[in-house]
Amino acid sequence: VPKVAANQCPAFCDAHKEQLANHFGGNILSNPDVLKIVSDAREKMVDGMKARYSETYFTQMFEEGGQSRGRLAFKAANPDGPSIQRFQRKLKLKVLETQMNVMSHQESVKGCDCLDPVHEESLKKRQRRLDGSTTTTELVLPLLPKSYNTFVWATGGHSAAAGHGNLHNESYTSYMEQAAKGVFEAVGIDLIGRNYAMGGMNSAPEISLCQEALFGTDIDVLSWDFGMTDGKSDAKKFHYANRAGVHQNRPAYVDVNIEGRTFPSRLQATKTVEENGLTGIYIDPEQRKAVWAAIPDMTETRDPNSLPAFVRDFKCGDKIEAGEPTCDAAKYNKVICEKRMHMASWHPGWRVNAAYGTLMALFLADNLLDAVTELAQAEASPEQMYASLKAEEDADYEKFQNSEVPQTLSGFMEEEIVKEVPLEIVLRKPAICHTALLPARSRYLGILTDTDEKGDPDKQDYGYYKGMSQKDADLDKPRNDVDSREMRLAFEAKERQEHCPVDLKIDFKDFFYTRNEEGWTSMTFPNQKELDAYGSDGKMNVKGVIMVCFVKCDWGKCPAGNLDNEALESGDLQLEVNGLAITSATAVQDCVLLRHAGGYYFTPNEEGRYKLRAKAGSTDGPNAFARIT
């Protein structure tokens, strides 16, 4: 980048500061200005919501007694618990980080230190003596970054949370991002709604242990919406919530849908992690019901066409997105790709998702406004405030790490396993995942494959390595001169719905594939990129406990020849790790802990890696295969 001549720096810096002020609509380094910027942006967001719902229905659905449901619906797990304050602390840290990033950028803009107070005084002295060669109109100002920071909401959940049956951009996560993005963008923060929910998956142990590999190492919020798949297994939710406390970016934990008969027991896990130091928040079911109650009833509406699309055909009688005269037929958007998979009665349509997304956007914007209101009242520098808030966060996470770990976790791990593999390992210790599942940041960023093949479907970038279809893998004959080939990264082609020009879903149970006629196949993990991303300073520092998960077949209906953990017990599927034969595999929910003759702990090889070899047996004939996720 061409540098500015030293004698032009005062004029250049003055123009650059004006450029920043015009970009942000005020001084981004002045917290009173930041407060006004956020307040104006929130007002603009609400105007957009009113355009969708009309002022009347927006007020009835998303406000109560003059207060935003963004504040009313999201509650700390425990009455008077500190989680809302902790969440606002996270937002304050984000704003302060952004300010410090702006300041860092200003310290060296085309060779000028625009934070240097000398330039201010120099500008005043020189202003009258500047000739035409140094006028600001001829100075080429830098392109400003699209953002100076990110705030990532990662959605974990089952098919309804993923938005199945709808277009991918009609999930509640997408509606949230669309609505609130401008509020965060106003202060230089890129709000990212990362909808990484997966159909048919439980929250634990595979998802919970692989939070960093799946959702990313940069997430600020992690939500739970696994009610249909976790069922009454509160232990899974407990594991998922605790693993959020192990995540390196310390995300806030938010329950999206926990209502129903199991509400008290589901909330208990969130209460526990909040008491132990984490941010634990849930959506109050009564507030959700109040939103639904305010929706106009199509059986009583005289002029349906006068209603905004976001409330029209939403409720018929006492049914939401169901019933006559119009709600059944109008549940799903049929403008494009009218016939698509998963348009099921138990999946919400786009109106329900939009309402949830609106609530979530209000929650984010309202709390950002509250956070910058407090910052505007402080007198310390950004660095001082950041250090103080970070120390508070550090203390909370130290409290979590030192909190008591249960001796047993009924319904999750059998007591006999816990005797050898203490719960502290699965609840408090980092994990490195070598996962084929999608969506996963480890796959999109080329971490899994240890390559530069990258992509991000949310940005319509599909450059990541996709592997091969299972059908093509079956046609790929083994070579006789190779003793052990690498397991192929494979997928089931019928799930892709490639007939549609827009994304319908991005979640797929891809897998590492081995089949009978190949003999022994292998995979080696972790690779260097996995160590750099998820290890301790890029190094291996693990206990050596290995868990393997197999493809979870939809509705439990697996294709003929499919081998899973039961085949390990029968001997139809053989595994070994670093030359040690697996003598037993102990079930932990849908996955298994591998055990050799000496126990559950495996020592890495000389290169600090683990080589897993697999051989599909012969009981099911030449068509036997195994799919490891």
Buried (B, 14 or more C-beta within 10 A) or exposed (E): EEEBEEEBBBBBBBBBBEBBBEEBBBBBBBBEBBBBBBBBBBEEBBEBBBEBBBEEBBBBBBBBEEEBBBBBBBBBBBEEBBBBBBBBBBBBBBBBBBBBBBBEBBEEBBBBBBBBEEBBEBBEEBEEEBEEEBEBEEBEBEEBEEBBBBBBBBBBBBBBBBBBBBBBBBBBBBBBBBBBBBBBBBBBBBBBBBBBBBBBBBBBBBBBBBBBBBBBBBBBBBBBBBBBBBEEBBBBBBBBBBBBBBBEBBBBBBBBBBBEEBBEEBBBBBBBBBBBBBBBBBBBBEBBEBBBEBBBBBBEBEEEEEBBBBBBBBBBBEBBBBBEBBBBEBBBBEEEBEEBBBBEEEBBBBBBBBBBBBBBBBBBBBBBBBBBBBBBEEEEBBEEBBEEBBEEBEEBBEBBEEBEBBEEBEEBBBEEBBEEBBBEBBBBBBBBBBBBBBBBBBBBBBBBBEEEBBBBBBEEEEEBBBBBBBEEBBEBEEEEEEEBBEBBBBBBEEBBEEEBEEBBBBBBBBBBBBBBEBBBBBBBBBBEBBBEBBBEEEEBEBEBBBBBBBBBBEEEEBEEBBBBBEBBEEEBBBBBBBEBEBBEBBBBBBBBBBBBEEEBBBEBEEEBBBBBBBBBBEBBEEBBBBBBB
